[in-house]
Amino acid sequence: MPLPPPSPMSTDITSEANICCLCHGKIHGSTVAPVHIDLKCPSSCGQLSHLDCPKRQVVIHPIDFCGFCLQNPFPALNMTTGESHPDKFFPDETFYNACLNGDLDQVKKSLAEGVYVNAVMKDDFTALMMASSKGYSDVAEHLINQGANVNAAQAESGATPLFFAAQNNHTDIVKLLINKGVNVDAPRTKDGSTPLSIAVQEGCTDSVKLLLNAGANPNATLSNGVTPLYIAAFRGNSESMLLLLEKGANLNTRTRLGVTPLFAANARDNFECMKILINAGAKINGLTAFDSSPLTIATRLGCTTYEEAFWASQSLAEPADE
């Protein structure tokens, strides 16, 4: 079995003691094991590894030997608790497929046999993330009752179980996670989007309502300055827009390019959303980064009503990177 390619390391690393013997990533400050990055285990030669690295790429190419001494790293000793973990502690194909297919009986059996409930598997998914994404509420509930971390986040994207449930409008799981104390505003590290913003984007209005009622921030901003209200206006999601405004969404927040929700609705011909925003008090004469507004366009084109102004302002450049 070929060794995994070493991860890029900064030049200040001078000792192999700071390198995981299985993934070759940094031990200190690494996000390779997003569930428990502080738990480390030594190989037979004493080299440390992240707890989630053995067999974390289950199904594709399990990592089951030390990259330095080539010895079997099992049993793995948890350096924080002193607990010894045998091979079966890490998920195998049976457990992975049970999570993928919603096989609750097999999930229960695997966990009873000692599989780590928060193990990171293929594509950086934990079992709870997979159940939340697929909508297996019975599996998700059992996993949580067995200690699954409701706030676990993928190392690269930062997506959480709630993000996946909201994205797919699995309201039973959204409710379950909220009742279990999940962080409703956990942002993705990749772009800053939250469970609420992704639910708005995908038109999952039922999830939007649940999240807002649970205290989700209606003004949470993505890395490009986009808010849930902007997304709703851009997508033509008038129902979500009304829910957001009811919870205090800011009408005139601007994106990084200076574009407001009103302009987003305008650029996409979402007339119903424009009416909602205007009736709620959105500024009709606010300038964008392009120094344009519905009123200035109305004047230039000889429009006599707000409606004519909005329809005429289609000459505005659509903010493609929003």
Secondary structure as GFF3:
##gff-version 3
##sequence-region A 1 322
A	DSSP	three_ten_helix	16	18	.	.	.	ID=ss1
A	DSSP	beta_strand	40	42	.	.	.	ID=ss2
A	DSSP	beta_strand	48	50	.	.	.	ID=ss3
A	DSSP	beta_strand	76	77	.	.	.	ID=ss4
A	DSSP	beta_strand	84	85	.	.	.	ID=ss5
A	DSSP	three_ten_helix	87	89	.	.	.	ID=ss6
A	DSSP	alpha_helix	93	101	.	.	.	ID=ss7
A	DSSP	alpha_helix	104	112	.	.	.	ID=ss8
A	DSSP	three_ten_helix	122	124	.	.	.	ID=ss9
A	DSSP	alpha_helix	127	134	.	.	.	ID=ss10
A	DSSP	alpha_helix	137	145	.	.	.	ID=ss11
A	DSSP	alpha_helix	161	167	.	.	.	ID=ss12
A	DSSP	alpha_helix	171	179	.	.	.	ID=ss13
A	DSSP	alpha_helix	195	201	.	.	.	ID=ss14
A	DSSP	alpha_helix	205	213	.	.	.	ID=ss15
A	DSSP	alpha_helix	228	235	.	.	.	ID=ss16
A	DSSP	alpha_helix	238	246	.	.	.	ID=ss17
A	DSSP	alpha_helix	261	267	.	.	.	ID=ss18
A	DSSP	alpha_helix	271	280	.	.	.	ID=ss19
A	DSSP	alpha_helix	294	301	.	.	.	ID=ss20
A	DSSP	alpha_helix	306	312	.	.	.	ID=ss21
A	DSSP	three_ten_helix	313	315	.	.	.	ID=ss22
###
